[in-house]
């Protein structure tokens, strides 16, 4: 189905894709704000506001919000990342207007009651404690701390108990006024309701209700930023049964013409059960239960990382084998069958992601946020098909530069010496 986009005079953008009546409608209201917009004093405020949006509005108490969505057969949730806060709901197209009204209300009309703030602060403290008990999460958090050192990305997007104690109603309202503004908002919709009718709903329930008379220009992205870390390895002692290991290399930002080549390379190295690392580290040596590689590319740079869990005695051997496999890839190259298998898998995953209306709405929203337009399925498939063996080897030689590598191990006793072969 064709995608329609519209930018209102306020700067708010609507992305619309029509679906069949038989499929559920989905609404995403995204605000282009997250941890990257915070500082060391208010770290975690974006996530805190996301929580508080479900605690009550001028019309509804918090206990009624979930029930009101359920009454119209809709589900609702939200999430916060380093660069966006997204509220979303999925339900019947015949109940679309009611669902849109409800979702808009909790995003833009929350009261941020002082008593609720104190209660929700405790909930987030529990979330922080839960994450601190997750060894893999601790490994990733500490890896980010050294990889993105000097930027806000080195800190936990949840914030800390210390920074969250500084956040009250005054700070929340000030932050909302600064960042919950039209030119930072994208509404992404999949529904059988017609486009012009959806535009009316956006005007009625958001623009005229909360931003009447405001005019704004969509912010331009800085597409040249990138982050290159200093080489560093660390260890974190924790009473765990497995050592959790992660290390990675800097790569380009999401705007790079090599974006898809990085994804293909990641799949070939460690992105599936048929990948090189899975075969040689797990199947041949039996050192791990799972092992993965990821090319994570943001607006400001990215990292190509490899992670696994194993017993303390096997950690160094696993790292050494991974280093051997990377060197083997750089020396001997990648064969055409590997490339073709990776392309088929990635295209299949892409097509599968287009089967659910909620995934379509989210994909359209992210595309619009990053690139200012929706990338069609045909464009993405062509981008995968265009990746050549020469492209892969060029990107591999660029990515696997051991002079800027960072790594972290979380274990009972393993130290950073396990990374010696990466020096």
C-alpha positions as CSV (number, residue, x, y, z in Angstrom):
1,X,0.0,0.0,0.0
2,X,1.2,3.5,-0.8
3,X,2.6,5.7,2.0
4,X,1.3,9.3,2.4
5,X,3.1,11.9,4.4
6,X,2.0,15.4,5.4
7,X,3.8,18.2,7.3
8,X,1.5,20.5,9.2
9,X,2.3,24.3,9.5
10,X,3.3,23.5,13.1
11,X,6.1,21.2,11.9
12,X,4.3,18.1,13.1
13,X,4.6,15.3,10.6
14,X,2.0,12.6,9.8
15,X,3.0,9.3,8.1
16,X,0.1,7.2,6.9
17,X,-0.2,3.8,5.3
18,X,-3.5,2.3,4.5
19,X,-4.2,-1.4,5.4
20,X,-7.1,-3.8,5.0
21,X,-10.0,-3.7,7.3
22,X,-9.1,-7.2,8.6
23,X,-5.8,-6.0,10.0
24,X,-5.4,-4.1,13.3
25,X,-4.8,-0.4,13.1
26,X,-1.7,1.0,14.8
27,X,-0.8,4.5,16.0
28,X,2.7,5.7,16.9
29,X,3.3,9.1,18.4
30,X,7.0,9.7,18.5
31,X,8.8,12.6,20.1
32,X,12.4,13.1,18.9
33,X,13.9,13.3,22.4
34,X,15.8,10.8,24.5
35,X,18.9,10.4,26.6
36,X,21.0,12.2,24.0
37,X,19.1,15.4,24.9
38,X,19.8,15.0,28.6
39,X,22.7,15.9,30.8
40,X,24.4,14.5,33.9
41,X,21.9,16.3,36.2
42,X,18.7,15.2,34.6
43,X,19.7,11.8,33.1
44,X,16.7,9.5,32.8
45,X,14.1,12.3,32.6
46,X,12.8,11.2,29.1
47,X,12.2,7.7,30.4
48,X,10.7,9.1,33.6
49,X,8.2,11.3,31.6
50,X,7.2,8.2,29.5
51,X,6.3,6.4,32.8
52,X,4.4,9.4,34.1
53,X,2.3,9.8,31.0
54,X,0.3,6.7,32.1
55,X,-0.3,8.0,35.6
56,X,-3.2,10.4,34.9
57,X,-4.4,13.3,32.7
58,X,-6.8,16.2,33.3
59,X,-9.7,13.9,32.3
60,X,-8.6,10.5,33.6
61,X,-7.0,8.9,36.6
62,X,-4.1,6.6,35.9
63,X,-6.1,3.5,36.9
64,X,-8.6,4.3,34.2
65,X,-6.2,4.6,31.3
66,X,-5.4,1.0,30.6
67,X,-9.1,0.1,31.2
68,X,-10.3,2.8,28.7
69,X,-8.0,1.3,26.0
70,X,-9.2,-2.2,26.8
71,X,-12.8,-1.1,26.5
72,X,-12.3,-0.2,22.9
73,X,-10.2,-3.4,22.3
74,X,-6.9,-1.6,22.1
75,X,-3.5,-2.2,23.7
76,X,-1.1,0.6,24.6
77,X,2.5,0.9,25.6
78,X,5.6,3.1,25.2
79,X,9.4,3.0,25.1
80,X,12.3,5.4,25.3
81,X,15.6,5.1,23.5
82,X,18.6,7.4,23.3
83,X,17.0,9.6,20.7
84,X,13.3,9.1,20.8
85,X,10.3,8.6,23.0
86,X,7.4,6.6,21.4
87,X,3.9,6.0,22.6
88,X,1.9,3.5,20.6
89,X,-1.5,1.7,20.5
90,X,-3.0,-1.0,18.4
91,X,-6.6,-1.8,17.9
92,X,-9.6,-2.0,15.6
93,X,-9.8,0.5,12.7
94,X,-13.5,1.0,13.6
95,X,-12.3,2.4,17.0
96,X,-9.5,4.4,15.5
97,X,-10.8,7.8,16.5
98,X,-11.3,6.8,20.1
99,X,-7.9,5.2,20.2
100,X,-6.3,8.3,18.7
101,X,-8.0,10.6,21.2
102,X,-6.9,8.5,24.1
103,X,-3.3,8.2,23.0
104,X,-3.0,11.9,22.3
105,X,-4.4,12.7,25.7
106,X,-1.9,10.7,27.7
107,X,1.0,12.1,25.6
108,X,0.1,15.8,25.7
109,X,-2.3,16.2,28.6
110,X,-0.7,14.4,31.5
111,X,-0.8,16.2,34.9
112,X,2.4,14.8,36.4
113,X,1.0,14.7,39.9
114,X,3.6,15.1,42.7
115,X,2.4,12.0,44.6
116,X,2.5,9.9,41.4
117,X,6.0,11.2,40.7
118,X,7.2,9.9,44.0
119,X,5.6,6.5,43.5
120,X,6.9,6.1,39.9
121,X,10.4,7.1,41.0
122,X,10.4,4.0,43.2
123,X,9.2,1.9,40.3
124,X,12.1,3.1,38.1
125,X,14.5,2.4,41.0
126,X,13.3,-1.2,40.9
127,X,13.9,-1.2,37.1
128,X,17.4,0.0,37.7
129,X,18.0,-2.7,40.3
130,X,16.6,-5.4,37.9
131,X,19.0,-4.3,35.2
132,X,21.9,-4.4,37.6
133,X,21.1,-8.1,38.2
134,X,21.3,-8.9,34.5
135,X,25.0,-9.8,33.7
136,X,24.6,-9.3,29.9
137,X,22.9,-5.9,30.5
138,X,25.8,-4.9,32.8
139,X,28.3,-6.0,30.2
140,X,26.6,-3.8,27.5
141,X,26.2,-0.9,29.9
142,X,29.9,-0.9,30.8
143,X,30.9,-1.5,27.1
144,X,28.9,1.6,26.1
145,X,30.6,3.5,29.0
146,X,34.0,3.1,27.4
147,X,33.1,3.0,23.8
148,X,31.1,6.2,23.9
149,X,33.2,7.8,26.6
150,X,32.8,11.6,26.7
151,X,29.3,11.6,25.4
152,X,25.9,11.2,27.1
153,X,25.7,7.8,25.5
154,X,28.3,6.5,27.9
155,X,25.6,6.8,30.6
156,X,22.6,4.6,31.3
157,X,19.4,6.0,29.6
158,X,17.4,5.0,32.7
159,X,19.4,7.4,34.7
160,X,20.7,6.7,38.2
161,X,19.1,6.9,41.6
162,X,21.0,10.0,42.2
163,X,19.9,11.8,39.0
164,X,16.3,10.7,39.4
165,X,16.2,12.1,42.9
166,X,16.8,15.5,41.3
167,X,13.7,15.3,39.0
168,X,10.4,16.6,40.3
169,X,7.3,18.1,38.7
170,X,9.0,21.4,37.9
171,X,11.8,19.7,36.0
172,X,9.4,17.4,34.1
173,X,7.1,20.2,33.0
174,X,10.1,22.3,31.9
175,X,11.5,19.4,29.9
176,X,8.1,18.7,28.3
177,X,7.6,22.3,27.3
178,X,11.0,22.3,25.6
179,X,10.9,19.0,23.8
180,X,7.3,17.9,23.3
181,X,6.9,20.4,20.5
182,X,5.4,20.0,17.0
183,X,8.6,20.0,15.0
184,X,9.9,17.1,17.1
185,X,6.7,15.0,16.7
186,X,5.9,12.3,14.2
187,X,2.6,10.6,14.1
188,X,2.8,7.3,12.2
189,X,-0.4,5.4,11.4
190,X,-1.5,2.2,9.7
191,X,-5.3,1.9,9.4
192,X,-8.1,1.4,7.0
193,X,-9.5,4.8,7.9
194,X,-8.8,7.2,4.9
195,X,-5.9,9.6,4.9
196,X,-7.9,12.8,4.9
197,X,-9.9,11.6,7.9
198,X,-6.7,10.8,9.8
199,X,-5.4,14.3,9.0
200,X,-8.6,15.7,10.5
201,X,-8.0,13.7,13.7
202,X,-4.4,14.9,14.0
203,X,-5.6,18.5,13.6
204,X,-8.5,18.0,16.1
205,X,-6.8,16.0,18.8
206,X,-3.2,17.3,18.7
207,X,-2.6,20.5,16.7
208,X,-5.7,22.5,17.5
209,X,-6.0,21.1,21.0
210,X,-2.4,21.6,22.1
211,X,-0.4,23.6,19.5
212,X,-3.0,26.0,18.0
213,X,-1.3,28.8,16.1
214,X,2.2,27.4,16.4
215,X,4.4,27.3,13.3
216,X,7.6,25.4,13.1
217,X,10.2,23.9,10.8
218,X,11.3,20.3,11.0
219,X,14.8,20.1,12.5
220,X,17.6,19.1,10.1
221,X,19.9,16.2,11.1
222,X,23.6,16.5,11.5
223,X,24.7,13.6,9.2
224,X,28.4,14.0,9.6
225,X,28.8,13.1,13.3
226,X,30.6,10.0,14.3
227,X,32.3,8.6,17.4
228,X,35.6,6.9,17.4
229,X,36.7,5.6,20.9
230,X,40.2,5.1,22.4
231,X,41.2,1.5,22.7
232,X,40.2,0.1,26.1
233,X,39.3,-3.1,27.8
234,X,37.7,-3.5,31.3
235,X,36.4,-6.2,33.6
236,X,33.6,-6.1,36.1
237,X,33.4,-8.6,38.9
238,X,30.0,-10.1,39.6
239,X,28.8,-13.4,41.1
240,X,27.6,-15.1,37.9
241,X,27.9,-18.6,36.5
242,X,29.0,-17.4,33.0
243,X,31.4,-14.8,31.9
244,X,29.6,-12.3,29.7
245,X,31.9,-10.8,27.0
246,X,31.3,-8.0,24.5
247,X,33.8,-6.2,22.3
248,X,33.4,-4.0,19.3
249,X,34.7,-1.7,16.6
250,X,33.6,1.8,15.5
251,X,31.6,2.0,12.3
252,X,29.7,4.6,10.3
253,X,26.5,6.4,11.3
254,X,23.1,5.4,10.0
255,X,23.3,7.8,7.1
256,X,26.3,5.9,5.5
257,X,25.9,4.4,2.1
258,X,27.5,1.4,3.6
259,X,24.7,0.8,6.1
260,X,23.3,-2.3,4.5
261,X,26.8,-3.7,3.8
262,X,27.5,-3.5,7.5
263,X,24.2,-5.5,8.2
264,X,25.2,-8.1,5.6
265,X,28.7,-8.4,7.1
266,X,27.3,-8.8,10.6
267,X,25.0,-11.5,9.5
268,X,27.8,-13.5,7.8
269,X,30.1,-13.2,10.8
270,X,27.7,-13.8,13.7
271,X,24.1,-13.1,12.8
272,X,22.6,-16.6,12.5
273,X,23.1,-20.3,13.3
274,X,24.8,-20.6,10.0
275,X,27.3,-17.8,10.6
276,X,31.0,-18.2,10.9
277,X,31.2,-17.5,14.7
278,X,28.2,-19.8,15.5
279,X,29.8,-22.7,13.5
280,X,33.3,-22.4,14.8
281,X,32.9,-21.1,18.4
282,X,29.7,-23.1,19.3
283,X,29.4,-26.1,16.9
284,X,33.1,-26.9,16.5
285,X,34.4,-26.1,20.0
286,X,31.3,-26.2,22.2
287,X,32.4,-23.0,24.0
288,X,29.1,-21.1,24.0
289,X,25.4,-21.6,23.9
290,X,24.9,-18.5,21.8
291,X,27.1,-15.9,20.1
292,X,26.1,-12.9,18.1
293,X,27.4,-9.9,16.1
294,X,25.6,-6.6,15.6
295,X,26.1,-3.6,13.5
296,X,24.4,-0.9,15.5
297,X,24.4,2.4,13.7
298,X,23.0,5.6,15.2
299,X,22.7,9.2,13.9
300,X,26.1,10.0,15.6
301,X,28.1,6.9,14.7
302,X,27.9,3.3,15.7
303,X,29.6,0.1,16.7
304,X,30.1,-3.4,15.2
305,X,30.0,-5.6,18.3
306,X,30.4,-9.3,19.1
307,X,29.0,-10.8,22.3
308,X,28.8,-14.2,24.0
309,X,28.6,-15.9,27.3
310,X,30.8,-18.8,28.5
311,X,32.5,-20.3,31.5
312,X,35.5,-18.4,32.9
313,X,38.0,-21.0,31.7
314,X,36.8,-20.8,28.1
315,X,36.5,-17.0,27.7
316,X,40.0,-16.3,26.4
317,X,39.9,-19.2,24.0
318,X,36.6,-18.0,22.6
319,X,38.1,-14.5,22.1
320,X,41.1,-16.0,20.4
321,X,39.0,-18.0,18.0
322,X,36.9,-14.9,17.1
323,X,40.1,-13.0,16.4
324,X,41.2,-15.9,14.1
325,X,37.9,-15.9,12.3
326,X,38.1,-12.1,11.7
327,X,41.6,-12.5,10.4
328,X,40.6,-15.4,8.2
329,X,37.7,-13.3,6.8
330,X,40.1,-10.4,6.0
331,X,42.7,-12.7,4.4
332,X,40.6,-15.2,2.5
333,X,37.5,-13.1,1.8
334,X,33.8,-14.0,1.6
335,X,32.4,-16.4,-1.0
336,X,29.4,-15.8,-3.2
337,X,27.3,-18.5,-1.5
338,X,27.7,-16.7,1.9
339,X,26.7,-13.4,0.4
340,X,23.7,-14.9,-1.3
341,X,22.5,-16.7,1.9
342,X,22.8,-13.5,3.8
343,X,20.8,-11.5,1.2
344,X,18.0,-14.1,1.2
345,X,17.8,-14.1,5.0
346,X,17.8,-10.3,5.3
347,X,15.2,-9.9,2.6
348,X,13.0,-12.5,4.2
349,X,13.4,-10.7,7.6
350,X,12.5,-7.4,6.0
351,X,9.4,-8.9,4.3
352,X,8.3,-10.6,7.5
353,X,8.6,-7.3,9.4
354,X,6.0,-5.9,7.0
355,X,3.4,-8.5,8.0
356,X,2.2,-6.7,11.2
357,X,0.6,-3.3,11.1
358,X,2.3,-2.2,14.3
359,X,5.7,-3.0,12.8
360,X,4.9,-1.1,9.6
361,X,3.8,2.0,11.6
362,X,7.0,1.8,13.7
363,X,9.3,1.3,10.6
364,X,7.6,4.3,8.8
365,X,8.1,6.4,11.9
366,X,11.8,5.6,12.3
367,X,12.5,6.1,8.6
368,X,10.8,9.6,8.8
369,X,12.6,10.5,12.0
370,X,16.0,9.6,10.5
371,X,15.8,10.3,6.8
372,X,12.8,12.6,6.5
373,X,11.0,10.1,4.3
374,X,9.7,6.6,4.3
375,X,11.9,4.1,2.5
376,X,9.8,1.7,0.4
377,X,10.1,-2.0,0.6
378,X,11.4,-2.0,-3.0
379,X,14.2,0.5,-2.1
380,X,15.3,-1.7,0.9
381,X,15.3,-4.9,-1.1
382,X,17.3,-3.2,-3.9
383,X,19.7,-1.9,-1.2
384,X,20.3,-5.5,-0.1
385,X,20.7,-6.8,-3.6
386,X,23.2,-4.1,-4.4
387,X,25.7,-5.3,-1.8
388,X,28.7,-6.9,-3.6
389,X,31.6,-9.0,-2.4
390,X,33.9,-6.0,-3.1
391,X,31.7,-3.8,-0.9
392,X,31.8,-6.4,1.9
393,X,35.6,-6.7,1.9
394,X,36.0,-2.9,1.7
395,X,33.8,-2.4,4.8
396,X,35.3,-5.4,6.6
397,X,38.8,-3.9,6.3
398,X,37.5,-0.6,7.5
399,X,35.5,-1.9,10.5
400,X,38.0,-4.5,11.8
401,X,40.6,-2.0,12.8
402,X,42.0,-3.2,16.1
403,X,43.4,0.2,17.1
404,X,40.1,1.5,18.2
405,X,38.5,-1.7,19.7
406,X,36.8,-1.7,23.1
407,X,35.7,-4.6,25.2
408,X,34.2,-5.6,28.6
409,X,33.9,-8.8,30.5
410,X,31.5,-9.4,33.5
411,X,32.5,-12.5,35.5
412,X,33.5,-13.9,38.9
413,X,37.2,-13.8,38.1
414,X,38.1,-13.2,34.5
415,X,40.1,-10.1,33.9
416,X,40.6,-8.0,30.8
417,X,43.6,-10.2,29.9
418,X,41.2,-12.4,27.9
419,X,41.4,-9.7,25.3
420,X,45.2,-10.0,24.8
421,X,44.9,-11.4,21.3
422,X,42.9,-8.2,20.3
423,X,45.8,-5.9,21.3
